[in-house]
Amino acid sequence: MISILSTVIGIVFVMLLFSLLASTVLELIAGFLSLRGRHLIKAIRGMVGSGATEDFIQHPFFQQLAAGSREKTKVSGKNRSLPSYINAGTFSSILLDIMEIDNATDLEAKINSLPEGAPKKLAKFLYKQSNGDLSDLKKKVEEWYNEVMDRVSGAYKRNSQKWLVGIGLSLAVIFNADVINIYHNLSINATLSNMIADQATTFVNTQPAPVAANLENPDIAAARQKIGALVNDNIAALESPLGLGWDAVDWNTVDPKFWLYKIIGWLTTALGISLGATFWFEALKKLVSLRATGPAPAQTSSTGSAPSASALSKPEPTSVLESTSPKPSKKGS
């Protein structure tokens, strides 16, 4: 029972590390591609029309909000800095200003004098809803903006989830993180599974719970640093013992069955990563707690002490850790 639990803990630990890596890579991509800013501009364009969008983003108030922003994307053929978000009050103030609606005097006449297009139709519709009152008109514009942005935020989250699946699959292929192979290596090697379970226990007891990827205002520099720490300090220590990476692949034995298992393993890894680091962290906490309440795993050291975590990057000799690769057959003379 303990050996099975240690194997499961090892798999969950690997999924947690790759989920953390995938979410951080997503932050990096969101920062480089200005995904949030793109969604904002797309939403504004859909609300006020293509022509008014240029006037909107050129407004001094909008430019002040965009100053110093890391969000940059092409709008009307120009690379522009964009805020990742504006509130409803800001949107209504800018929109009414570019429409030159700044007081209640002759409000209807001003709306009727607007050039034909989406902004004029919108202004006339909202004017009817507001009973001709400017403050009520502004309130209606803000309510409309909030409704649209709720849907835009939902679409952004769904799009981010698709990105996460794609990133997970890419990481699975790059690191050759095949769940089937990982399970095989852990299940046939009790010493290895206990060692990784011990490292998982240390990780979950010393590291804070993961938070959702910062996609609203991603910090590219922090994301790069976090990726380096995850790869160099955690994943690198698991590569050799778990058979991650491509160095240990014997290309002479590769056949269609090999690729079939690999594709299934990579897809499983990608789908697992898409569940998120929070899911795997909570699952790991429960499994570690369950393992702690059971009997202690069998000692594998002649001194009676458990193997240290450094053994993950320095595998034991084959007399202690069973080999996970097939032995080459002897050729006839």
C-alpha positions as CSV (number, residue, x, y, z in Angstrom):
1,M,0.0,0.0,0.0
2,I,2.8,2.4,0.9
3,S,4.7,1.7,-2.3
4,I,1.6,2.4,-4.4
5,L,1.0,5.6,-2.4
6,S,4.6,6.7,-3.0
7,T,4.2,6.1,-6.7
8,V,1.1,8.2,-6.8
9,I,2.8,11.0,-4.8
10,G,5.7,10.9,-7.3
11,I,3.4,11.4,-10.3
12,V,1.4,14.1,-8.6
13,F,4.6,15.9,-7.6
14,V,5.8,15.8,-11.2
15,M,2.4,17.2,-12.4
16,L,2.6,19.9,-9.8
17,L,6.1,21.0,-10.9
18,F,5.1,21.1,-14.6
19,S,1.8,22.9,-13.8
20,L,3.8,25.6,-12.0
21,L,6.1,25.8,-14.9
22,A,3.3,26.0,-17.5
23,S,1.4,28.8,-15.6
24,T,4.7,30.8,-15.3
25,V,5.4,30.3,-19.0
26,L,1.8,31.5,-19.7
27,E,2.5,34.7,-17.6
28,L,5.6,35.2,-19.8
29,I,3.7,34.8,-23.0
30,A,0.8,37.1,-21.8
31,G,3.4,39.8,-21.1
32,F,5.3,39.4,-24.4
33,L,2.1,39.3,-26.5
34,S,0.1,41.7,-24.5
35,L,-2.8,39.3,-24.4
36,R,-4.8,41.3,-21.9
37,G,-4.3,44.6,-23.8
38,R,-5.3,42.9,-27.1
39,H,-8.6,41.7,-25.5
40,L,-9.2,45.2,-24.2
41,I,-8.7,46.9,-27.5
42,K,-10.8,44.2,-29.3
43,A,-13.6,44.8,-26.8
44,I,-13.4,48.6,-27.3
45,R,-13.4,48.3,-31.1
46,G,-16.5,46.1,-30.9
47,M,-18.2,48.6,-28.7
48,V,-17.4,51.9,-30.4
49,G,-16.4,50.9,-33.9
50,S,-13.1,50.9,-35.7
51,G,-13.1,54.6,-36.5
52,A,-13.8,55.8,-32.9
53,T,-11.2,53.3,-31.5
54,E,-8.3,55.4,-32.8
55,D,-9.8,58.5,-31.2
56,F,-10.4,56.6,-28.0
57,I,-6.8,55.3,-27.5
58,Q,-5.4,58.7,-28.6
59,H,-7.4,60.5,-25.8
60,P,-5.0,62.1,-23.3
61,F,-6.7,60.3,-20.3
62,F,-6.2,56.9,-22.0
63,Q,-2.6,57.8,-22.9
64,Q,-1.9,58.7,-19.2
65,L,-3.2,55.3,-18.1
66,A,-1.0,53.6,-20.7
67,A,2.2,55.4,-19.8
68,G,4.8,53.0,-18.5
69,S,2.6,50.0,-19.2
70,R,4.4,46.7,-20.2
71,E,1.4,45.9,-22.4
72,K,2.3,46.7,-26.1
73,T,0.4,45.7,-29.2
74,K,-0.2,46.9,-32.7
75,V,-3.3,49.1,-33.2
76,S,-4.0,50.7,-36.6
77,G,-0.5,49.5,-37.7
78,K,1.3,51.2,-34.8
79,N,2.9,49.6,-31.8
80,R,1.2,51.2,-28.8
81,S,1.4,50.9,-25.0
82,L,-1.9,49.9,-23.5
83,P,-3.3,49.6,-20.0
84,S,-4.3,46.0,-19.2
85,Y,-7.6,47.3,-17.8
86,I,-9.7,50.5,-17.5
87,N,-12.7,50.9,-15.2
88,A,-16.2,51.8,-16.2
89,G,-16.0,55.4,-15.1
90,T,-12.9,56.0,-17.2
91,F,-14.5,54.4,-20.3
92,S,-17.7,56.5,-20.0
93,S,-15.7,59.7,-19.5
94,I,-13.5,59.2,-22.5
95,L,-16.3,58.0,-24.7
96,L,-18.6,61.0,-23.9
97,D,-15.7,63.3,-24.4
98,I,-14.7,62.1,-27.8
99,M,-18.4,62.4,-28.7
100,E,-18.3,66.0,-27.4
101,I,-21.1,65.3,-25.0
102,D,-20.1,67.2,-21.9
103,N,-23.3,68.9,-20.6
104,A,-27.0,68.3,-20.6
105,T,-27.8,71.4,-22.9
106,D,-29.1,70.3,-26.2
107,L,-28.1,66.7,-25.4
108,E,-30.3,65.2,-28.1
109,A,-29.2,67.7,-30.7
110,K,-25.5,66.8,-30.0
111,I,-26.2,63.1,-30.4
112,N,-28.1,63.6,-33.6
113,S,-25.2,65.7,-35.0
114,L,-22.7,62.9,-34.5
115,P,-21.4,61.2,-37.7
116,E,-23.2,58.2,-38.8
117,G,-21.9,54.9,-37.4
118,A,-21.9,52.6,-34.4
119,P,-21.1,55.4,-31.8
120,K,-24.1,57.4,-32.9
121,K,-26.4,54.4,-32.9
122,L,-25.1,53.5,-29.4
123,A,-25.5,57.1,-28.1
124,K,-29.1,57.3,-29.4
125,F,-30.0,54.0,-27.8
126,L,-28.5,54.9,-24.5
127,Y,-30.0,58.3,-24.6
128,K,-33.5,56.8,-24.9
129,Q,-32.7,54.5,-21.9
130,S,-31.6,57.5,-19.8
131,N,-34.7,59.7,-20.3
132,G,-32.5,62.5,-21.6
133,D,-30.5,62.9,-18.3
134,L,-26.7,63.3,-18.8
135,S,-25.8,61.7,-15.4
136,D,-28.2,58.8,-16.2
137,L,-26.7,58.5,-19.7
138,K,-23.2,58.2,-18.1
139,K,-24.5,55.5,-15.7
140,K,-26.0,53.5,-18.6
141,V,-22.7,53.7,-20.5
142,E,-20.9,52.3,-17.5
143,E,-23.5,49.5,-17.0
144,W,-23.1,48.6,-20.7
145,Y,-19.3,48.6,-20.4
146,N,-19.4,46.3,-17.3
147,E,-21.7,43.8,-19.0
148,V,-19.4,43.7,-22.0
149,M,-16.2,43.4,-19.9
150,D,-17.7,40.5,-17.9
151,R,-18.1,38.5,-21.1
152,V,-14.6,39.6,-22.4
153,S,-13.1,38.5,-19.1
154,G,-14.8,35.1,-19.5
155,A,-13.5,34.8,-23.0
156,Y,-10.0,35.8,-21.9
157,K,-10.0,33.0,-19.2
158,R,-11.2,30.4,-21.7
159,N,-8.5,31.5,-24.2
160,S,-5.9,31.3,-21.4
161,Q,-7.0,27.8,-20.6
162,K,-6.4,26.8,-24.3
163,W,-3.0,28.4,-24.1
164,L,-2.3,26.4,-20.9
165,V,-3.1,23.1,-22.7
166,G,-0.9,24.1,-25.6
167,I,2.0,25.1,-23.3
168,G,1.5,21.8,-21.3
169,L,1.8,19.7,-24.4
170,S,4.9,21.7,-25.6
171,L,6.5,21.2,-22.2
172,A,5.6,17.5,-22.2
173,V,7.3,17.0,-25.6
174,I,10.4,19.2,-24.8
175,F,11.0,17.5,-21.5
176,N,9.7,14.1,-22.7
177,A,7.4,14.2,-19.7
178,D,5.5,11.0,-20.4
179,V,3.1,10.0,-17.6
180,I,3.1,6.4,-18.7
181,N,6.9,6.2,-18.6
182,I,7.1,8.1,-15.3
183,Y,4.6,5.6,-13.7
184,H,6.6,2.7,-15.1
185,N,9.8,3.9,-13.6
186,L,8.3,4.6,-10.2
187,S,6.3,1.4,-10.0
188,I,9.2,-0.9,-10.6
189,N,11.6,1.0,-8.3
190,A,10.5,1.3,-4.7
191,T,13.6,3.1,-3.6
192,L,13.2,5.7,-6.3
193,S,9.5,6.2,-5.5
194,N,10.2,6.6,-1.8
195,M,13.0,9.1,-2.5
196,I,10.8,11.3,-4.7
197,A,7.9,11.0,-2.2
198,D,10.2,12.3,0.5
199,Q,11.2,15.2,-1.7
200,A,7.5,15.9,-2.5
201,T,6.8,15.9,1.2
202,T,9.6,18.5,1.8
203,F,8.4,20.6,-1.1
204,V,4.7,20.7,0.1
205,N,5.7,21.4,3.7
206,T,8.1,24.2,2.9
207,Q,6.6,26.0,-0.2
208,P,3.6,28.3,-0.1
209,A,0.5,27.3,-1.9
210,P,0.6,28.4,-5.6
211,V,-1.5,31.3,-6.8
212,A,-3.2,31.7,-10.1
213,A,-1.1,33.0,-13.0
214,N,-0.9,36.8,-13.0
215,L,-2.5,37.4,-16.4
216,E,-3.9,40.9,-15.6
217,N,-0.5,42.6,-15.3
218,P,2.2,40.0,-15.8
219,D,5.8,40.7,-14.7
220,I,8.1,39.3,-17.4
221,A,11.3,39.6,-15.3
222,A,9.8,37.8,-12.3
223,A,8.3,35.1,-14.6
224,R,11.8,34.4,-16.2
225,Q,13.4,34.1,-12.7
226,K,10.7,31.7,-11.6
227,I,11.0,29.5,-14.7
228,G,14.8,29.3,-14.1
229,A,14.3,28.3,-10.5
230,L,11.7,25.6,-11.3
231,V,13.8,24.1,-14.1
232,N,17.2,24.2,-12.5
233,D,16.3,23.5,-8.9
234,N,13.4,21.1,-9.2
235,I,12.8,19.5,-12.6
236,A,16.5,19.0,-13.4
237,A,16.8,16.8,-10.3
238,L,14.1,14.5,-11.6
239,E,15.3,14.1,-15.2
240,S,17.7,11.3,-14.8
241,P,15.9,9.1,-12.2
242,L,12.5,9.4,-13.9
243,G,13.7,9.1,-17.5
244,L,12.7,12.7,-18.4
245,G,14.4,14.3,-21.4
246,W,15.7,12.6,-24.6
247,D,19.2,11.6,-23.6
248,A,18.2,8.2,-22.3
249,V,16.1,7.2,-25.4
250,D,17.6,4.3,-27.3
251,W,16.7,5.3,-30.9
252,N,17.6,1.8,-32.1
253,T,14.5,0.5,-30.3
254,V,12.1,3.2,-31.5
255,D,9.1,1.8,-33.4
256,P,5.4,2.9,-34.0
257,K,4.4,1.4,-30.7
258,F,6.9,3.7,-28.9
259,W,5.4,6.8,-30.5
260,L,1.9,5.7,-29.7
261,Y,2.7,5.3,-26.0
262,K,4.6,8.6,-26.1
263,I,1.7,10.6,-27.7
264,I,-0.8,9.2,-25.2
265,G,1.6,10.0,-22.4
266,W,2.2,13.5,-23.6
267,L,-1.5,14.2,-24.1
268,T,-2.2,12.9,-20.6
269,T,0.5,15.2,-19.2
270,A,-0.9,18.2,-21.0
271,L,-4.4,17.6,-19.8
272,G,-3.1,17.1,-16.3
273,I,-1.2,20.4,-16.5
274,S,-4.4,22.2,-17.6
275,L,-6.0,21.3,-14.2
276,G,-3.7,23.9,-12.6
277,A,-1.0,24.0,-10.0
278,T,-3.5,24.7,-7.2
279,F,-5.3,21.4,-7.9
280,W,-2.1,19.3,-7.8
281,F,-0.8,21.1,-4.7
282,E,-3.9,20.4,-2.7
283,A,-3.9,16.8,-4.0
284,L,-0.3,16.4,-3.0
285,K,-1.0,17.8,0.5
286,K,-3.7,15.2,1.1
287,L,-1.5,12.3,-0.2
288,V,1.5,13.4,1.9
289,S,-0.7,13.6,4.9
290,L,-2.1,10.1,4.2
291,R,1.4,8.7,3.8
292,A,2.5,10.3,7.1
293,T,-0.3,8.5,9.0
294,G,0.7,5.1,7.6
295,P,3.6,2.8,8.6
296,A,7.0,4.2,7.8
297,P,8.4,3.0,4.4
298,A,11.1,0.2,4.5
299,Q,14.6,1.5,5.0
300,T,16.9,1.1,2.0
301,S,20.2,2.3,3.5
302,S,22.5,0.0,5.4
303,T,22.9,2.6,8.1
304,G,19.1,2.6,8.7
305,S,18.6,6.2,7.6
306,A,16.4,7.4,4.7
307,P,18.2,8.4,1.5
308,S,18.8,12.2,1.1
309,A,17.1,14.3,-1.6
310,S,20.4,14.8,-3.3
311,A,20.3,11.2,-4.5
312,L,17.7,12.3,-7.1
313,S,20.4,14.1,-9.0
314,K,23.0,11.4,-8.2
315,P,21.3,8.0,-8.7
316,E,22.4,5.1,-6.7
317,P,24.3,2.3,-8.4
318,T,22.3,-0.4,-10.2
319,S,22.6,-2.7,-7.2
320,V,20.4,-0.4,-5.2
321,L,18.2,1.2,-7.9
322,E,16.8,-1.3,-10.4
323,S,17.6,-0.4,-14.0
324,T,14.6,0.9,-16.0
325,S,16.1,0.4,-19.4
326,P,16.3,-3.0,-21.2
327,K,19.7,-4.7,-21.2
328,P,21.3,-5.0,-24.7
329,S,21.2,-8.5,-26.1
330,K,24.4,-10.3,-26.8
331,K,25.3,-10.6,-30.4
332,G,26.4,-13.9,-31.8
333,S,30.0,-14.2,-32.7
